[in-house]
């Protein structure tokens, strides 16, 4: 297995990717919290 290829990005592209990653992580956490709330409330 070789080293991963990391594409070159401009600073604005990297910043956009970082923000998108954070947003997707927050959506995932929101789904988990919602699922747990539904289990507790029995909906």
N, CA, C and O atoms as a Tripos MOL2 file, in Angstrom:
@<TRIPOS>MOLECULE
protein
  172   171    43     0     0
PROTEIN
NO_CHARGES

@<TRIPOS>ATOM
      1 N           0.8610   -1.1790    0.0000 N.3       1 UNK1
      2 CA          0.0000    0.0000    0.0000 C.3       1 UNK1
      3 C           0.9010    1.2320    0.0000 C.2       1 UNK1
      4 O           1.7870    1.3730    0.8420 O.2       1 UNK1
      5 N           0.6560    2.1160   -0.9570 N.am      2 UNK2
      6 CA          1.4920    3.3030   -1.0740 C.3       2 UNK2
      7 C           0.9750    4.4630   -0.2480 C.2       2 UNK2
      8 O          -0.0310    4.3610    0.4540 O.2       2 UNK2
      9 N           1.6730    5.5330   -0.3500 N.am      3 UNK3
     10 CA          1.2700    6.7420    0.3570 C.3       3 UNK3
     11 C           0.0240    7.3410   -0.2940 C.2       3 UNK3
     12 O          -0.1340    7.2460   -1.5110 O.2       3 UNK3
     13 N          -0.8570    7.9520    0.4880 N.am      4 UNK4
     14 CA         -2.0460    8.5730   -0.1070 C.3       4 UNK4
     15 C          -1.6630    9.7770   -0.9580 C.2       4 UNK4
     16 O          -0.6930   10.4810   -0.6750 O.2       4 UNK4
     17 N          -2.4450    9.9910   -2.0010 N.am      5 UNK5
     18 CA         -2.2210   11.1420   -2.8720 C.3       5 UNK5
     19 C          -3.0820   12.2870   -2.3610 C.2       5 UNK5
     20 O          -4.3070   12.1720   -2.3200 O.2       5 UNK5
     21 N          -2.4650   13.3670   -1.9790 N.am      6 UNK6
     22 CA         -3.1820   14.5310   -1.4650 C.3       6 UNK6
     23 C          -3.1790   15.5980   -2.5480 C.2       6 UNK6
     24 O          -2.1240   16.1330   -2.8910 O.2       6 UNK6
     25 N          -4.3660   15.9160   -3.0970 N.am      7 UNK7
     26 CA         -4.4020   16.9120   -4.1730 C.3       7 UNK7
     27 C          -4.0610   18.3050   -3.6490 C.2       7 UNK7
     28 O          -4.3570   18.6460   -2.5040 O.2       7 UNK7
     29 N          -3.4410   19.0870   -4.4990 N.am      8 UNK8
     30 CA         -3.1170   20.4590   -4.1090 C.3       8 UNK8
     31 C          -4.3780   21.3060   -4.2090 C.2       8 UNK8
     32 O          -5.1270   21.2130   -5.1820 O.2       8 UNK8
     33 N          -4.6030   22.1240   -3.2020 N.am      9 UNK9
     34 CA         -5.7790   22.9880   -3.1610 C.3       9 UNK9
     35 C          -5.3460   24.3880   -2.7910 C.2       9 UNK9
     36 O          -4.3280   24.6100   -2.1360 O.2       9 UNK9
     37 N          -6.1680   25.3250   -3.2410 N.am     10 UNK10
     38 CA         -5.9360   26.6960   -2.8220 C.3      10 UNK10
     39 C          -6.4480   26.8550   -1.4000 C.2      10 UNK10
     40 O          -7.1890   26.0060   -0.9040 O.2      10 UNK10
     41 N          -6.0610   27.9300   -0.7500 N.am     11 UNK11
     42 CA         -6.5130   28.1510    0.6240 C.3      11 UNK11
     43 C          -8.0350   28.2930    0.7030 C.2      11 UNK11
     44 O          -8.6350   27.7220    1.6130 O.2      11 UNK11
     45 N          -8.6930   29.0300   -0.2110 N.am     12 UNK12
     46 CA        -10.1650   29.0920   -0.1370 C.3      12 UNK12
     47 C         -10.8330   27.7280   -0.3380 C.2      12 UNK12
     48 O         -11.8450   27.4380    0.3010 O.2      12 UNK12
     49 N         -10.2780   26.8870   -1.2200 N.am     13 UNK13
     50 CA        -10.8440   25.5480   -1.4180 C.3      13 UNK13
     51 C         -10.6980   24.7070   -0.1530 C.2      13 UNK13
     52 O         -11.6230   23.9970    0.2410 O.2      13 UNK13
     53 N          -9.5350   24.7910    0.4740 N.am     14 UNK14
     54 CA         -9.3040   24.0290    1.7030 C.3      14 UNK14
     55 C         -10.2350   24.5010    2.8150 C.2      14 UNK14
     56 O         -10.7650   23.6870    3.5710 O.2      14 UNK14
     57 N         -10.4320   25.8000    2.9150 N.am     15 UNK15
     58 CA        -11.3220   26.3520    3.9380 C.3      15 UNK15
     59 C         -12.7590   25.8960    3.6990 C.2      15 UNK15
     60 O         -13.4660   25.5380    4.6410 O.2      15 UNK15
     61 N         -13.1860   25.9090    2.4410 N.am     16 UNK16
     62 CA        -14.5340   25.4520    2.0890 C.3      16 UNK16
     63 C         -14.7120   23.9810    2.4400 C.2      16 UNK16
     64 O         -15.7430   23.5910    2.9890 O.2      16 UNK16
     65 N         -13.7040   23.1610    2.1210 N.am     17 UNK17
     66 CA        -13.7670   21.7390    2.4540 C.3      17 UNK17
     67 C         -13.8440   21.5290    3.9620 C.2      17 UNK17
     68 O         -14.5740   20.6550    4.4310 O.2      17 UNK17
     69 N         -13.1020   22.3200    4.7180 N.am     18 UNK18
     70 CA        -13.1280   22.2090    6.1730 C.3      18 UNK18
     71 C         -14.5040   22.5560    6.7290 C.2      18 UNK18
     72 O         -15.0310   21.8470    7.5860 O.2      18 UNK18
     73 N         -15.0830   23.6480    6.2380 N.am     19 UNK19
     74 CA        -16.4210   24.0320    6.7010 C.3      19 UNK19
     75 C         -17.4600   22.9770    6.3370 C.2      19 UNK19
     76 O         -18.3460   22.6700    7.1350 O.2      19 UNK19
     77 N         -17.3510   22.4230    5.1280 N.am     20 UNK20
     78 CA        -18.2890   21.3790    4.7130 C.3      20 UNK20
     79 C         -18.1550   20.1490    5.5980 C.2      20 UNK20
     80 O         -19.1580   19.5340    5.9620 O.2      20 UNK20
     81 N         -16.9310   19.7870    5.9450 N.am     21 UNK21
     82 CA        -16.6980   18.6420    6.8050 C.3      21 UNK21
     83 C         -17.3240   18.8530    8.1880 C.2      21 UNK21
     84 O         -17.9460   17.9460    8.7410 O.2      21 UNK21
     85 N         -17.1540   20.0430    8.7320 N.am     22 UNK22
     86 CA        -17.7400   20.3640   10.0420 C.3      22 UNK22
     87 C         -19.2600   20.3090    9.9730 C.2      22 UNK22
     88 O         -19.9080   19.7720   10.8710 O.2      22 UNK22
     89 N         -19.8280   20.8650    8.9040 N.am     23 UNK23
     90 CA        -21.2820   20.8670    8.7480 C.3      23 UNK23
     91 C         -21.8260   19.4410    8.6530 C.2      23 UNK23
     92 O         -22.8410   19.1230    9.2720 O.2      23 UNK23
     93 N         -21.1590   18.5850    7.8860 N.am     24 UNK24
     94 CA        -21.6140   17.1990    7.7480 C.3      24 UNK24
     95 C         -21.5030   16.4450    9.0730 C.2      24 UNK24
     96 O         -22.3540   15.6150    9.3930 O.2      24 UNK24
     97 N         -20.4530   16.7360    9.8400 N.am     25 UNK25
     98 CA        -20.3070   16.1020   11.1510 C.3      25 UNK25
     99 C         -21.4380   16.5280   12.0790 C.2      25 UNK25
    100 O         -21.9660   15.7080   12.8300 O.2      25 UNK25
    101 N         -21.8100   17.7940   12.0320 N.am     26 UNK26
    102 CA        -22.9000   18.2770   12.8740 C.3      26 UNK26
    103 C         -24.2310   17.6490   12.4700 C.2      26 UNK26
    104 O         -25.0550   17.3460   13.3320 O.2      26 UNK26
    105 N         -24.4500   17.4520   11.1780 N.am     27 UNK27
    106 CA        -25.6740   16.7950   10.7150 C.3      27 UNK27
    107 C         -25.7150   15.3580   11.2290 C.2      27 UNK27
    108 O         -26.7580   14.8860   11.6810 O.2      27 UNK27
    109 N         -24.5800   14.6660   11.1600 N.am     28 UNK28
    110 CA        -24.5200   13.3010   11.6680 C.3      28 UNK28
    111 C         -24.8220   13.2360   13.1540 C.2      28 UNK28
    112 O         -25.5670   12.3650   13.6030 O.2      28 UNK28
    113 N         -24.2490   14.1510   13.9140 N.am     29 UNK29
    114 CA        -24.5250   14.1830   15.3600 C.3      29 UNK29
    115 C         -25.9960   14.5010   15.6350 C.2      29 UNK29
    116 O         -26.5890   13.9390   16.5560 O.2      29 UNK29
    117 N         -26.5780   15.3860   14.8520 N.am     30 UNK30
    118 CA        -27.9910   15.7230   15.0290 C.3      30 UNK30
    119 C         -28.8670   14.4980   14.7850 C.2      30 UNK30
    120 O         -29.8500   14.2870   15.4950 O.2      30 UNK30
    121 N         -28.5160   13.6910   13.7840 N.am     31 UNK31
    122 CA        -29.2850   12.4710   13.5090 C.3      31 UNK31
    123 C         -29.1840   11.4910   14.6780 C.2      31 UNK31
    124 O         -30.1750   10.8770   15.0720 O.2      31 UNK31
    125 N         -27.9790   11.3530   15.2250 N.am     32 UNK32
    126 CA        -27.8130   10.4480   16.3640 C.3      32 UNK32
    127 C         -28.6120   10.9210   17.5710 C.2      32 UNK32
    128 O         -29.2670   10.1180   18.2360 O.2      32 UNK32
    129 N         -28.5630   12.2100   17.8580 N.am     33 UNK33
    130 CA        -29.3060   12.7610   18.9930 C.3      33 UNK33
    131 C         -30.8070   12.5750   18.7890 C.2      33 UNK33
    132 O         -31.5300   12.2250   19.7220 O.2      33 UNK33
    133 N         -31.2690   12.8120   17.5590 N.am     34 UNK34
    134 CA        -32.6890   12.6520   17.2620 C.3      34 UNK34
    135 C         -33.1240   11.1920   17.4340 C.2      34 UNK34
    136 O         -34.1970   10.9220   17.9720 O.2      34 UNK34
    137 N         -32.2950   10.2600   16.9790 N.am     35 UNK35
    138 CA        -32.6390    8.8350   17.1210 C.3      35 UNK35
    139 C         -32.7230    8.4460   18.5900 C.2      35 UNK35
    140 O         -33.6250    7.7070   18.9850 O.2      35 UNK35
    141 N         -31.7900    8.9370   19.4000 N.am     36 UNK36
    142 CA        -31.8220    8.6310   20.8370 C.3      36 UNK36
    143 C         -33.0460    9.2500   21.4970 C.2      36 UNK36
    144 O         -33.6590    8.6330   22.3670 O.2      36 UNK36
    145 N         -33.4030   10.4570   21.0950 N.am     37 UNK37
    146 CA        -34.5860   11.1150   21.6620 C.3      37 UNK37
    147 C         -35.8440   10.3330   21.3150 C.2      37 UNK37
    148 O         -36.7440   10.2040   22.1450 O.2      37 UNK37
    149 N         -35.9130    9.8100   20.0930 N.am     38 UNK38
    150 CA        -37.0870    9.0260   19.7020 C.3      38 UNK38
    151 C         -37.1670    7.7290   20.5060 C.2      38 UNK38
    152 O         -38.2600    7.2760   20.8440 O.2      38 UNK38
    153 N         -36.0080    7.1280   20.8130 N.am     39 UNK39
    154 CA        -36.0150    5.9250   21.6410 C.3      39 UNK39
    155 C         -36.5370    6.2360   23.0450 C.2      39 UNK39
    156 O         -37.3090    5.4600   23.6070 O.2      39 UNK39
    157 N         -36.1170    7.3680   23.6080 N.am     40 UNK40
    158 CA        -36.5150    7.7330   24.9640 C.3      40 UNK40
    159 C         -38.0050    8.0540   25.0160 C.2      40 UNK40
    160 O         -38.7080    7.6620   25.9470 O.2      40 UNK40
    161 N         -38.4720    8.7750   24.0000 N.am     41 UNK41
    162 CA        -39.8670    9.2170   23.9840 C.3      41 UNK41
    163 C         -40.8110    8.1480   23.4400 C.2      41 UNK41
    164 O         -42.0290    8.2800   23.5610 O.2      41 UNK41
    165 N         -40.2690    7.1050   22.8490 N.am     42 UNK42
    166 CA        -41.0940    6.0140   22.3390 C.3      42 UNK42
    167 C         -41.9000    6.3800   21.1170 C.2      42 UNK42
    168 O         -42.9660    5.8110   20.8830 O.2      42 UNK42
    169 N         -41.4120    7.3170   20.3360 N.am     43 UNK43
    170 CA        -42.1450    7.7250   19.1260 C.3      43 UNK43
    171 C         -41.9230    6.7330   18.0120 C.2      43 UNK43
    172 O         -42.4580    6.9060   16.9170 O.2      43 UNK43
@<TRIPOS>BOND
     1     1     2 1
     2     2     3 1
     3     3     4 2
     4     3     5 am
     5     5     6 1
     6     6     7 1
     7     7     8 2
     8     7     9 am
     9     9    10 1
    10    10    11 1
    11    11    12 2
    12    11    13 am
    13    13    14 1
    14    14    15 1
    15    15    16 2
    16    15    17 am
    17    17    18 1
    18    18    19 1
    19    19    20 2
    20    19    21 am
    21    21    22 1
    22    22    23 1
    23    23    24 2
    24    23    25 am
    25    25    26 1
    26    26    27 1
    27    27    28 2
    28    27    29 am
    29    29    30 1
    30    30    31 1
    31    31    32 2
    32    31    33 am
    33    33    34 1
    34    34    35 1
    35    35    36 2
    36    35    37 am
    37    37    38 1
    38    38    39 1
    39    39    40 2
    40    39    41 am
    41    41    42 1
    42    42    43 1
    43    43    44 2
    44    43    45 am
    45    45    46 1
    46    46    47 1
    47    47    48 2
    48    47    49 am
    49    49    50 1
    50    50    51 1
    51    51    52 2
    52    51    53 am
    53    53    54 1
    54    54    55 1
    55    55    56 2
    56    55    57 am
    57    57    58 1
    58    58    59 1
    59    59    60 2
    60    59    61 am
    61    61    62 1
    62    62    63 1
    63    63    64 2
    64    63    65 am
    65    65    66 1
    66    66    67 1
    67    67    68 2
    68    67    69 am
    69    69    70 1
    70    70    71 1
    71    71    72 2
    72    71    73 am
    73    73    74 1
    74    74    75 1
    75    75    76 2
    76    75    77 am
    77    77    78 1
    78    78    79 1
    79    79    80 2
    80    79    81 am
    81    81    82 1
    82    82    83 1
    83    83    84 2
    84    83    85 am
    85    85    86 1
    86    86    87 1
    87    87    88 2
    88    87    89 am
    89    89    90 1
    90    90    91 1
    91    91    92 2
    92    91    93 am
    93    93    94 1
    94    94    95 1
    95    95    96 2
    96    95    97 am
    97    97    98 1
    98    98    99 1
    99    99   100 2
   100    99   101 am
   101   101   102 1
   102   102   103 1
   103   103   104 2
   104   103   105 am
   105   105   106 1
   106   106   107 1
   107   107   108 2
   108   107   109 am
   109   109   110 1
   110   110   111 1
   111   111   112 2
   112   111   113 am
   113   113   114 1
   114   114   115 1
   115   115   116 2
   116   115   117 am
   117   117   118 1
   118   118   119 1
   119   119   120 2
   120   119   121 am
   121   121   122 1
   122   122   123 1
   123   123   124 2
   124   123   125 am
   125   125   126 1
   126   126   127 1
   127   127   128 2
   128   127   129 am
   129   129   130 1
   130   130   131 1
   131   131   132 2
   132   131   133 am
   133   133   134 1
   134   134   135 1
   135   135   136 2
   136   135   137 am
   137   137   138 1
   138   138   139 1
   139   139   140 2
   140   139   141 am
   141   141   142 1
   142   142   143 1
   143   143   144 2
   144   143   145 am
   145   145   146 1
   146   146   147 1
   147   147   148 2
   148   147   149 am
   149   149   150 1
   150   150   151 1
   151   151   152 2
   152   151   153 am
   153   153   154 1
   154   154   155 1
   155   155   156 2
   156   155   157 am
   157   157   158 1
   158   158   159 1
   159   159   160 2
   160   159   161 am
   161   161   162 1
   162   162   163 1
   163   163   164 2
   164   163   165 am
   165   165   166 1
   166   166   167 1
   167   167   168 2
   168   167   169 am
   169   169   170 1
   170   170   171 1
   171   171   172 2
@<TRIPOS>SUBSTRUCTURE
     1 UNK1         2 RESIDUE 1 A UNK
     2 UNK2         6 RESIDUE 1 A UNK
     3 UNK3        10 RESIDUE 1 A UNK
     4 UNK4        14 RESIDUE 1 A UNK
     5 UNK5        18 RESIDUE 1 A UNK
     6 UNK6        22 RESIDUE 1 A UNK
     7 UNK7        26 RESIDUE 1 A UNK
     8 UNK8        30 RESIDUE 1 A UNK
     9 UNK9        34 RESIDUE 1 A UNK
    10 UNK10       38 RESIDUE 1 A UNK
    11 UNK11       42 RESIDUE 1 A UNK
    12 UNK12       46 RESIDUE 1 A UNK
    13 UNK13       50 RESIDUE 1 A UNK
    14 UNK14       54 RESIDUE 1 A UNK
    15 UNK15       58 RESIDUE 1 A UNK
    16 UNK16       62 RESIDUE 1 A UNK
    17 UNK17       66 RESIDUE 1 A UNK
    18 UNK18       70 RESIDUE 1 A UNK
    19 UNK19       74 RESIDUE 1 A UNK
    20 UNK20       78 RESIDUE 1 A UNK
    21 UNK21       82 RESIDUE 1 A UNK
    22 UNK22       86 RESIDUE 1 A UNK
    23 UNK23       90 RESIDUE 1 A UNK
    24 UNK24       94 RESIDUE 1 A UNK
    25 UNK25       98 RESIDUE 1 A UNK
    26 UNK26      102 RESIDUE 1 A UNK
    27 UNK27      106 RESIDUE 1 A UNK
    28 UNK28      110 RESIDUE 1 A UNK
    29 UNK29      114 RESIDUE 1 A UNK
    30 UNK30      118 RESIDUE 1 A UNK
    31 UNK31      122 RESIDUE 1 A UNK
    32 UNK32      126 RESIDUE 1 A UNK
    33 UNK33      130 RESIDUE 1 A UNK
    34 UNK34      134 RESIDUE 1 A UNK
    35 UNK35      138 RESIDUE 1 A UNK
    36 UNK36      142 RESIDUE 1 A UNK
    37 UNK37      146 RESIDUE 1 A UNK
    38 UNK38      150 RESIDUE 1 A UNK
    39 UNK39      154 RESIDUE 1 A UNK
    40 UNK40      158 RESIDUE 1 A UNK
    41 UNK41      162 RESIDUE 1 A UNK
    42 UNK42      166 RESIDUE 1 A UNK
    43 UNK43      170 RESIDUE 1 A UNK
